[in-house]
């Protein structure tokens, strides 16, 4: 059982400027979600960070909410929380794969995300993984986001635009035939 295996855990990074994180949780299994949020909050506060919390209907909506916040807000990082428990259909596979893939793609675009969406067979497995006194996967997701924020700040921190760049102002003036100083 994974609960009996010992793992090395990196110490939390230290910050000169307090990081601001957004916790996005899908509280479909409210008891599990509450434990995940408690763990995430504790880790963020232990690192001297601030956080906001929003709820979305399900695990598939978590990446969408994070993507919107990444593009439209000023958060340094994000914590994705929720729980998907296998049912009788293939919907489990779709939700697990698509939510994970979407979070990974956002991360590759520069979003600092800790993924704490549990994918389990049973509610009992989820409880063990979510409990702060257990595996504390919510805290682990927050710690992952904090480490990525620290790396981002170490390597420059500023988001670079992706895609097309606007033409240089001088070139635009030359093309239009208008001089701004006139």
C-alpha positions in Angstrom: 0.0 0.0 0.0 1.3 3.4 -0.9 0.5 4.9 2.5 3.3 2.8 4.1 6.0 4.0 1.7 8.3 6.8 2.9 8.9 9.7 0.4 11.3 12.6 0.4 9.5 15.9 0.5 11.3 19.1 -0.5 11.2 21.9 2.0 8.9 24.7 1.1 10.5 27.6 -0.8 11.0 30.9 0.8 9.8 34.1 -0.8 10.9 37.8 -0.5 7.5 38.8 -1.9 4.4 36.9 -0.7 3.0 34.6 -3.5 -0.7 34.8 -4.3 -2.4 31.6 -5.3 -5.8 30.7 -6.5 -7.2 27.4 -5.2 -9.8 26.0 -7.6 -11.8 23.1 -6.2 -14.5 20.9 -7.5 -16.5 20.0 -4.4 -18.5 17.1 -5.9 -17.4 15.0 -3.0 -17.6 17.7 -0.4 -15.9 15.9 2.5 -12.9 15.0 0.4 -12.7 18.5 -1.2 -12.8 20.2 2.3 -9.8 18.1 3.4 -7.9 18.9 0.2 -8.6 22.6 0.7 -7.5 22.5 4.3 -4.2 20.9 3.3 -3.6 23.4 0.5 -4.4 26.4 2.7 -2.0 25.2 5.4 0.9 24.8 3.0 0.3 28.2 1.3 0.1 29.9 4.7 3.3 28.1 5.9 5.1 29.6 3.0 3.8 33.1 3.8 1.5 33.1 0.8 -2.0 34.4 0.3 -4.8 32.7 -1.5 -8.3 33.0 -2.9 -10.7 30.1 -3.3 -13.3 29.4 -6.0 -15.5 26.4 -6.6 -16.5 24.9 -9.9 -19.0 22.1 -10.7 -16.6 19.3 -11.5 -13.0 18.3 -12.3 -13.4 19.1 -16.0 -14.1 22.7 -15.1 -11.0 23.1 -12.9 -8.6 23.6 -15.8 -11.0 26.1 -17.6 -11.2 28.2 -14.5 -7.4 28.1 -14.0 -6.9 29.0 -17.7 -9.2 32.0 -17.4 -7.5 33.2 -14.2 -4.1 32.7 -15.7 -5.0 34.9 -18.7 -7.1 37.5 -16.9 -5.8 37.9 -13.3 -2.6 38.5 -11.3 -2.2 35.1 -9.4 1.3 33.7 -9.2 0.1 30.2 -9.1 -2.8 27.8 -8.9 -3.9 24.7 -7.0 -6.3 22.3 -8.7 -8.3 20.2 -6.3 -11.1 17.7 -6.7 -11.8 14.0 -6.7 -12.8 11.6 -9.4 -14.0 8.1 -8.2 -14.3 5.3 -10.7 -17.9 4.5 -11.5 -19.5 1.9 -13.8 -18.8 3.8 -17.1 -15.9 5.1 -19.0 -16.7 8.6 -18.0 -14.1 8.2 -15.2 -11.3 7.7 -17.8 -12.5 10.8 -19.8 -12.6 13.1 -16.7 -9.3 11.9 -15.3 -7.4 12.1 -18.6 -8.9 15.3 -19.9 -8.5 17.3 -16.7 -5.0 16.1 -16.2 -4.0 16.8 -19.8 -5.6 20.3 -19.7 -3.7 21.2 -16.5 -0.4 19.9 -18.1 -1.0 22.1 -21.2 -1.6 25.1 -19.0 1.6 24.4 -17.1 3.6 24.1 -20.3 2.2 27.6 -21.2 3.8 29.0 -18.0 1.0 28.6 -15.4 2.4 27.4 -12.0 -0.1 24.6 -11.1 -0.1 22.0 -8.4 -2.5 19.2 -9.4 -4.4 17.8 -6.5 -7.2 16.2 -8.4 -7.5 12.7 -6.9 -8.2 9.8 -9.2 -9.2 6.8 -7.2 -11.2 3.6 -7.2 -13.1 4.1 -3.9 -14.2 6.8 -1.5 -12.0 5.2 1.2 -8.9 5.6 -1.0 -9.9 9.3 -1.5 -10.2 9.9 2.3 -6.7 8.5 3.0 -5.2 10.7 0.3 -7.1 13.8 1.2 -6.7 13.9 5.0 -4.2 16.4 6.2 -3.1 13.9 8.8 -2.9 11.2 6.0 -1.3 11.7 2.6 -2.3 15.4 2.4 -2.5 15.5 -1.3 -4.1 19.0 -1.1 -1.0 20.2 0.8 1.2 18.5 -1.7 -0.5 20.2 -4.6 0.0 23.6 -3.0 3.6 22.8 -2.3 4.1 21.9 -5.9 2.6 25.2 -7.1 4.8 27.1 -4.6 7.9 25.4 -5.9 7.0 26.2 -9.5 6.4 29.9 -8.5 9.8 29.9 -6.9 11.4 28.6 -10.1 9.4 31.1 -12.2 10.7 34.0 -10.0 14.2 32.6 -10.2 14.2 32.5 -14.0 12.7 36.0 -14.5 9.1 35.7 -13.5 7.6 37.9 -16.1 5.2 36.3 -18.5 6.2 36.5 -22.1 3.4 36.8 -24.7 2.9 33.8 -26.8 2.0 34.2 -30.5 2.1 37.2 -32.7 3.8 40.3 -31.6 2.5 43.8 -32.5 4.5 45.7 -35.1 7.1 48.2 -33.8 5.6 51.7 -33.4 8.1 53.2 -35.8 7.2 50.7 -38.5 3.5 51.4 -37.9 4.1 55.2 -38.2 6.1 54.7 -41.4 3.4 52.5 -43.0 0.6 54.9 -42.1 2.5 58.0 -43.2 1.6 59.8 -40.0 4.1 61.3 -37.6 3.1 61.3 -33.9 5.1 64.4 -33.3 3.2 66.4 -35.9 
